[in-house]
């Protein structure tokens, strides 16, 4: 962090109230990343690539007043992909002014907000749209315009959100992009329950509340959201992509009201985790897991979902100085295979090994099993710092088995990704 003495006019220009001679804390950091991605299986169409190279960068500028009450933070992100034009994109992850006064805090601008405690699936996390072209795991998020105000006391922290703009979920390039699920989604035909169509962003009218508190070993969060669903329902159009012949689908965003509960208990080496949501939205009825269409019947649906499990850590394993964590979670969606989400009756098991060395070496191995279809997938994530400024990250994802229910209904996600295994290597430089 650098400490400079700016002019008063410069401080007003930045929106930070300071006096002449006062020092403004300026924090500048970022990273540049080279990514190489390989899909070992042959593509569904000759125009789809197996090998991709891309460059990405993220830059963060933070300006902080001497009192600590005022802050201006800007964090843009950009990626250029060799083949996938949809993946080449620019996003403002954060661009916000933050004011803190005692127990009160307010933020206005673009920000990222994470809710949740579980490892494999984040049910209650609904504020930000997923940056779907960045990674299939859904962990990367787009910046969300918001006005946020929170008040913390010994009774807990209450936070309110007004979200004036909505951002759609992007999909990979329908011609060259991977992983390709066997269909294409046309962003220009996006449909909202309000009747609006098209566009990557639109004015929204979304609101949310969240309460957090600590009760001894238990961290508890209660949340409420009312607005546009972040996950679209995909509708069949009866049309095919003119280049590769794959079915063309249309994304439909319903209005959603969701209440959520997340709890984490820390009991020595044990972490017990639970997330539960109940939501109401208008959905088109699907048949046997197939894609509905605009002609399908539509009804208001109440949806109950839950995920929970544990993480147990073996500290200083065999006196080696390393830690090994065992993660096991169950995921439930009452819609089962008719859900647009991939986890309806699934179990996730993982091992997390950390070396606790100066290079921050860590390895995470995970597996998912669908209890209805016996479909399974495996993932590997490993990272290690190289010197003071570089980090290497290796990720691999494989669909191990594509199964079906007793009635013959196949696992839609496993079938879509059956030939989309991938290995991704990233080398990042931090400054």
TIBAMI-553774 format. One record per residue (C-alpha): residue in one letter; x, y, z. Coordinates in Angstrom, 1 decimal, always signed. Example, Ala and Ser with C-alpha at 12.3 -4.5 7.8 and 13.67 -1.06 7.14 Angstrom:
BEGIN
> residuo:u:v:w
> A:+12.3:-4.5:+7.8
> S:+13.7:-1.1:+7.1
//
This chain:
BEGIN
> residuo:u:v:w
> X:+0.0:+0.0:+0.0
> X:+1.3:+3.5:-0.9
> X:+0.6:+6.6:+1.2
> X:+0.5:+9.8:-0.8
> X:-0.5:+13.4:+0.0
> X:-2.9:+14.5:-2.8
> X:-4.4:+17.9:-3.5
> X:-7.7:+18.8:-1.9
> X:-9.3:+19.1:-5.4
> X:-8.1:+15.6:-6.3
> X:-9.7:+14.3:-3.2
> X:-13.1:+15.9:-4.0
> X:-12.8:+14.6:-7.6
> X:-12.6:+11.1:-6.2
> X:-15.5:+11.6:-3.8
> X:-13.3:+11.2:-0.7
> X:-13.7:+14.1:+1.7
> X:-10.1:+15.0:+2.9
> X:-8.3:+18.1:+4.0
> X:-5.2:+19.7:+2.6
> X:-2.1:+17.9:+3.8
> X:-3.9:+14.7:+4.7
> X:-2.5:+11.5:+3.4
> X:-4.6:+9.3:+1.1
> X:-3.9:+5.6:+1.3
> X:-3.7:+4.2:-2.3
> X:-3.6:+0.4:-2.8
> X:-2.7:-0.8:-6.3
> X:-2.6:-4.5:-7.2
> X:-3.6:-7.0:-9.9
> X:-2.6:-10.0:-11.9
> X:-2.1:-11.1:-15.5
> X:-2.8:-14.7:-16.4
> X:-2.0:-17.1:-19.3
> X:-4.4:-20.0:-19.6
> X:-4.1:-23.1:-21.7
> X:-7.1:-25.4:-22.0
> X:-7.4:-28.9:-23.6
> X:-10.4:-31.0:-24.3
> X:-9.2:-34.6:-25.0
> X:-12.4:-35.8:-26.6
> X:-13.3:-35.1:-30.2
> X:-15.7:-32.2:-30.6
> X:-19.4:-32.6:-31.6
> X:-18.8:-30.6:-34.7
> X:-15.7:-29.9:-36.9
> X:-15.8:-26.2:-36.2
> X:-15.4:-26.8:-32.4
> X:-11.9:-26.6:-31.1
> X:-10.0:-28.9:-28.7
> X:-7.2:-26.6:-27.7
> X:-7.7:-23.0:-26.4
> X:-5.3:-20.3:-25.3
> X:-6.3:-17.1:-23.5
> X:-5.0:-14.1:-21.6
> X:-6.8:-12.5:-18.7
> X:-6.0:-9.7:-16.3
> X:-7.5:-8.1:-13.2
> X:-6.5:-4.7:-11.8
> X:-7.6:-3.2:-8.5
> X:-7.3:+0.4:-7.4
> X:-8.3:+1.3:-3.8
> X:-8.4:+4.8:-2.4
> X:-8.9:+5.2:+1.3
> X:-9.4:+8.3:+3.4
> X:-7.2:+8.7:+6.5
> X:-10.2:+8.3:+8.8
> X:-11.0:+4.9:+7.3
> X:-14.6:+6.1:+6.7
> X:-14.4:+6.6:+3.0
> X:-13.2:+4.2:+0.3
> X:-13.3:+4.1:-3.5
> X:-12.5:+0.7:-5.1
> X:-12.3:-0.1:-8.8
> X:-11.6:-3.6:-10.0
> X:-11.9:-4.3:-13.8
> X:-11.4:-7.7:-15.4
> X:-10.8:-8.7:-19.0
> X:-10.1:-11.9:-21.0
> X:-9.2:-12.6:-24.6
> X:-9.8:-16.1:-25.8
> X:-8.2:-17.5:-28.9
> X:-11.3:-19.2:-30.3
> X:-14.4:-18.5:-28.1
> X:-15.7:-15.1:-28.9
> X:-18.2:-15.1:-26.1
> X:-15.4:-15.9:-23.6
> X:-13.5:-12.8:-24.8
> X:-15.1:-10.2:-22.5
> X:-14.6:-7.3:-20.2
> X:-16.4:-6.9:-16.8
> X:-16.3:-4.4:-14.0
> X:-16.1:-6.8:-11.0
> X:-16.1:-3.9:-8.5
> X:-16.6:-0.1:-8.9
> X:-17.9:+1.2:-5.6
> X:-17.9:+3.9:-3.0
> X:-18.0:+2.6:+0.6
> X:-18.8:+4.7:+3.7
> X:-18.3:+3.4:+7.2
> X:-19.4:+5.1:+10.4
> X:-19.2:+3.1:+13.5
> X:-21.7:+0.2:+13.2
> X:-23.2:+1.5:+10.0
> X:-21.8:+0.8:+6.5
> X:-23.1:+1.8:+3.1
> X:-22.0:+0.9:-0.4
> X:-23.1:+2.2:-3.8
> X:-21.8:+1.1:-7.2
> X:-20.8:-2.3:-8.6
> X:-19.8:-5.0:-6.1
> X:-19.6:-8.8:-5.5
> X:-21.5:-10.3:-2.6
> X:-21.1:-14.0:-1.5
> X:-23.5:-15.8:+0.7
> X:-23.2:-19.5:+1.8
> X:-21.1:-22.1:+3.6
> X:-21.2:-25.3:+1.6
> X:-18.5:-26.6:-0.7
> X:-20.1:-28.2:-3.8
> X:-23.3:-26.1:-4.2
> X:-24.2:-22.5:-3.0
> X:-28.0:-22.4:-2.8
> X:-28.4:-19.1:-0.9
> X:-25.9:-17.2:-3.0
> X:-28.1:-15.2:-5.4
> X:-27.0:-11.6:-5.6
> X:-24.5:-11.8:-8.4
> X:-24.9:-13.4:-11.8
> X:-22.5:-16.3:-12.6
> X:-19.8:-15.5:-15.1
> X:-20.7:-18.7:-17.0
> X:-18.0:-18.4:-19.7
> X:-15.1:-18.2:-17.2
> X:-15.5:-21.6:-15.6
> X:-18.0:-24.5:-15.5
> X:-17.9:-24.6:-11.7
> X:-19.9:-21.4:-11.3
> X:-17.5:-19.9:-8.8
> X:-16.7:-16.8:-10.9
> X:-19.3:-13.9:-10.7
> X:-20.1:-10.8:-12.7
> X:-20.2:-7.4:-10.9
> X:-23.6:-6.4:-9.8
> X:-24.8:-2.8:-9.6
> X:-26.2:-2.2:-6.1
> X:-27.0:+0.0:-3.2
> X:-26.2:-1.7:+0.1
> X:-26.6:-0.6:+3.7
> X:-25.8:-2.6:+6.8
> X:-26.0:-2.1:+10.5
> X:-24.0:-4.3:+13.0
> X:-24.8:-4.7:+16.6
> X:-24.5:-7.3:+19.4
> X:-27.8:-8.7:+18.0
> X:-26.3:-9.4:+14.6
> X:-25.8:-7.7:+11.3
> X:-28.7:-6.7:+9.1
> X:-28.0:-5.8:+5.5
> X:-30.4:-4.4:+2.8
> X:-29.8:-4.5:-0.9
> X:-31.4:-2.6:-3.9
> X:-30.3:-4.1:-7.2
> X:-31.3:-1.7:-10.0
> X:-29.9:-3.7:-13.0
> X:-30.0:-7.3:-14.0
> X:-27.4:-9.2:-16.0
> X:-28.1:-12.3:-18.1
> X:-26.0:-15.5:-18.0
> X:-23.6:-15.8:-20.9
> X:-23.1:-19.1:-22.7
> X:-20.1:-20.3:-24.7
> X:-19.7:-19.5:-28.4
> X:-22.2:-21.7:-30.2
> X:-19.8:-22.6:-33.0
> X:-16.3:-22.9:-31.5
> X:-16.8:-22.8:-27.7
> X:-16.2:-25.6:-25.2
> X:-17.6:-27.2:-23.2
> X:-20.5:-27.5:-25.5
> X:-23.6:-29.2:-23.9
> X:-25.1:-30.3:-27.2
> X:-27.3:-27.2:-27.7
> X:-26.8:-23.5:-28.3
> X:-28.4:-20.5:-26.5
> X:-29.1:-17.3:-28.5
> X:-28.6:-14.3:-26.2
> X:-30.6:-12.1:-28.6
> X:-33.8:-14.1:-28.0
> X:-33.6:-13.9:-24.1
> X:-37.1:-13.6:-22.6
> X:-38.1:-12.2:-19.3
> X:-41.4:-12.8:-17.4
> X:-42.1:-9.1:-17.7
> X:-42.3:-9.6:-21.4
> X:-39.0:-7.8:-22.3
> X:-36.6:-9.6:-24.7
> X:-32.9:-9.5:-25.7
> X:-30.0:-7.5:-24.2
> X:-27.1:-8.5:-21.9
> X:-28.4:-6.3:-19.1
> X:-31.7:-4.5:-18.3
> X:-33.1:-2.3:-15.6
> X:-34.2:-4.4:-12.7
> X:-36.3:-4.0:-9.6
> X:-34.7:-6.6:-7.3
> X:-34.4:-6.3:-3.5
> X:-32.8:-8.5:-0.8
> X:-32.3:-8.7:+2.9
> X:-29.8:-10.7:+5.0
> X:-29.3:-11.2:+8.7
> X:-26.2:-12.7:+10.1
> X:-25.2:-13.6:+13.7
> X:-23.0:-15.8:+15.7
> X:-24.4:-18.1:+18.5
> X:-21.4:-19.7:+20.1
> X:-20.1:-22.3:+17.7
> X:-22.9:-21.6:+15.2
> X:-22.7:-18.9:+12.4
> X:-26.3:-18.3:+11.1
> X:-27.5:-16.4:+8.1
> X:-31.1:-15.7:+7.1
> X:-31.8:-14.2:+3.7
> X:-34.7:-13.0:+1.5
> X:-34.6:-12.1:-2.2
> X:-37.3:-10.8:-4.5
> X:-36.5:-10.2:-8.2
> X:-35.3:-11.9:-11.4
> X:-34.0:-15.4:-11.1
> X:-30.3:-15.7:-11.8
> X:-30.6:-19.2:-13.4
> X:-32.7:-19.2:-16.6
> X:-35.1:-21.9:-17.7
> X:-34.0:-23.1:-21.2
> X:-36.9:-23.4:-23.7
> X:-36.9:-25.3:-26.9
> X:-37.5:-23.3:-30.0
> X:-37.8:-26.1:-32.6
> X:-34.9:-24.5:-34.5
> X:-31.3:-25.6:-35.1
> X:-28.0:-23.6:-35.3
> X:-27.3:-23.0:-39.0
> X:-23.6:-23.9:-38.6
> X:-23.5:-27.1:-36.6
> X:-27.1:-28.2:-36.6
> X:-27.4:-28.3:-32.7
> X:-30.8:-27.5:-31.2
> X:-31.3:-23.8:-30.5
> X:-32.7:-22.9:-27.1
> X:-34.0:-19.7:-25.6
> X:-33.3:-18.5:-22.1
> X:-36.3:-17.5:-20.0
> X:-35.8:-15.5:-16.7
> X:-38.7:-15.8:-14.3
> X:-39.5:-13.5:-11.3
> X:-38.4:-15.2:-8.1
> X:-39.1:-14.9:-4.4
> X:-36.6:-16.8:-2.3
> X:-36.0:-17.3:+1.4
> X:-32.8:-18.9:+2.6
> X:-31.0:-20.3:+5.7
> X:-27.3:-21.1:+6.0
> X:-25.7:-22.5:+9.2
> X:-22.1:-23.5:+9.9
> X:-21.1:-25.0:+13.2
> X:-17.4:-25.1:+14.1
> X:-16.7:-28.0:+16.6
> X:-12.9:-28.4:+16.8
> X:-11.8:-30.2:+13.6
> X:-15.4:-30.5:+12.5
> X:-17.3:-28.1:+10.3
> X:-21.0:-28.9:+10.0
> X:-22.7:-27.0:+7.1
> X:-26.3:-26.5:+5.9
> X:-28.1:-24.4:+3.3
> X:-31.8:-24.5:+2.7
> X:-33.9:-22.4:+0.3
> X:-37.6:-22.1:-0.5
> X:-38.6:-20.2:-3.6
> X:-41.6:-19.4:-5.7
> X:-41.5:-18.7:-9.4
> X:-43.6:-19.1:-12.6
> X:-42.1:-22.0:-14.6
> X:-42.9:-23.8:-17.9
> X:-43.7:-27.5:-17.3
> X:-41.2:-30.0:-18.7
> X:-41.9:-33.6:-19.6
> X:-39.5:-36.3:-18.5
> X:-36.6:-33.9:-18.2
> X:-36.9:-32.6:-21.7
> X:-36.9:-28.9:-22.5
> X:-40.3:-27.2:-22.4
> X:-41.3:-24.5:-25.0
> X:-43.3:-21.3:-24.9
> X:-46.3:-23.4:-25.8
> X:-45.9:-25.5:-22.6
> X:-48.2:-24.9:-19.6
> X:-46.9:-22.4:-17.1
> X:-47.7:-22.4:-13.4
> X:-46.5:-20.9:-10.2
> X:-44.2:-23.4:-8.5
> X:-42.9:-23.6:-4.9
> X:-39.5:-25.2:-4.9
> X:-37.6:-26.6:-1.9
> X:-33.9:-27.2:-2.0
> X:-31.3:-28.2:+0.5
> X:-27.6:-29.1:+0.8
> X:-25.6:-30.0:+3.8
> X:-22.7:-32.1:+5.2
> X:-19.4:-31.8:+7.0
> X:-15.8:-31.1:+6.6
> X:-13.3:-32.9:+9.0
> X:-9.7:-31.8:+9.1
> X:-6.8:-33.9:+10.1
> X:-4.3:-31.3:+11.3
> X:-0.5:-32.0:+11.1
> X:-1.1:-35.3:+9.4
> X:+1.4:-37.9:+10.5
> X:+3.5:-35.1:+12.1
> X:+4.2:-33.8:+8.6
> X:+3.0:-30.2:+9.1
> X:+0.4:-30.7:+6.4
> X:-3.4:-30.8:+6.8
> X:-6.0:-33.1:+5.1
> X:-9.6:-32.3:+5.0
> X:-12.5:-34.7:+4.2
> X:-15.6:-33.1:+2.7
> X:-18.9:-34.9:+2.2
> X:-22.2:-33.2:+1.3
> X:-25.7:-34.1:+0.1
> X:-27.7:-32.0:-2.4
> X:-31.5:-32.2:-2.8
> X:-33.9:-30.5:-5.2
> X:-37.5:-31.7:-5.0
> X:-37.8:-31.4:-8.8
> X:-35.1:-34.0:-9.3
> X:-34.3:-34.4:-13.1
> X:-36.8:-31.7:-14.1
> X:-34.6:-29.1:-12.3
> X:-32.5:-26.6:-14.4
> X:-29.9:-27.1:-11.7
> X:-27.6:-30.2:-12.0
> X:-28.0:-31.4:-8.4
> X:-31.4:-33.0:-7.5
> X:-30.4:-36.0:-5.5
> X:-26.6:-36.0:-5.4
> X:-23.7:-36.7:-3.1
> X:-20.3:-34.9:-3.3
> X:-17.2:-36.2:-1.7
> X:-13.8:-34.4:-1.6
> X:-10.3:-34.4:-0.2
> X:-8.5:-31.1:+0.5
> X:-4.7:-31.3:+1.2
> X:-2.8:-28.2:+2.2
> X:+1.0:-28.3:+2.6
> X:+1.2:-25.2:+4.8
> X:+4.5:-24.3:+3.1
> X:+5.7:-20.9:+1.9
> X:+4.5:-21.7:-1.6
> X:+0.9:-22.2:-0.4
> X:+0.6:-25.6:-2.1
> X:-2.9:-27.1:-2.1
> X:-4.7:-29.9:-3.8
> X:-8.5:-30.5:-3.9
> X:-10.0:-33.7:-5.4
> X:-13.7:-34.1:-5.6
> X:-16.4:-36.4:-7.0
> X:-20.1:-36.1:-7.6
> X:-22.6:-39.0:-7.8
> X:-26.2:-38.7:-8.9
> X:-28.1:-41.2:-6.7
> X:-31.0:-41.4:-9.2
> X:-29.0:-42.2:-12.3
> X:-25.6:-43.3:-10.9
> X:-23.9:-40.7:-13.1
> X:-20.6:-39.5:-11.8
> X:-17.9:-37.0:-12.4
> X:-14.4:-36.2:-11.0
> X:-12.5:-33.0:-10.6
> X:-9.0:-32.0:-9.6
> X:-7.7:-28.6:-8.6
> X:-4.0:-28.0:-7.6
> X:-2.2:-24.7:-7.0
> X:+1.3:-23.6:-5.9
> X:+3.1:-20.3:-5.7
> X:+6.3:-20.0:-7.8
> X:+8.6:-17.5:-6.2
> X:+7.1:-14.3:-4.9
> X:+4.9:-13.2:-7.8
> X:+3.8:-16.3:-9.8
> X:+1.2:-18.9:-9.1
> X:+0.5:-22.1:-11.1
> X:-3.0:-23.6:-11.1
> X:-4.0:-27.0:-12.7
> X:-7.7:-28.0:-13.1
> X:-9.1:-31.2:-14.6
> X:-12.8:-32.3:-14.9
> X:-14.0:-35.6:-16.2
> X:-17.5:-37.2:-16.6
> X:-16.9:-40.7:-15.4
> X:-20.3:-42.3:-16.1
> X:-23.6:-41.3:-17.7
> X:-26.5:-43.2:-16.1
> X:-30.3:-43.2:-16.2
> X:-33.2:-43.5:-13.8
> X:-35.2:-46.7:-13.4
> X:-37.7:-45.3:-15.9
> X:-34.9:-44.8:-18.5
> X:-34.5:-41.0:-18.1
> X:-30.9:-40.0:-18.5
> X:-29.0:-37.5:-16.4
> X:-29.3:-34.4:-18.6
> X:-26.1:-32.7:-17.4
> X:-23.9:-35.8:-17.4
> X:-25.1:-36.6:-21.0
> X:-24.5:-33.1:-22.1
> X:-20.9:-33.1:-20.7
> X:-20.1:-36.7:-21.5
> X:-17.6:-35.7:-24.2
> X:-16.5:-32.4:-22.7
> X:-13.8:-33.4:-20.3
> X:-11.2:-30.7:-19.9
> X:-7.7:-30.0:-18.5
> X:-6.9:-26.3:-17.8
> X:-3.5:-24.9:-16.8
> X:-3.1:-21.3:-15.6
> X:+0.1:-19.3:-14.9
> X:-0.6:-16.0:-13.1
> X:+1.7:-13.1:-12.3
> X:+0.7:-11.0:-9.3
> X:+1.8:-7.4:-8.7
//
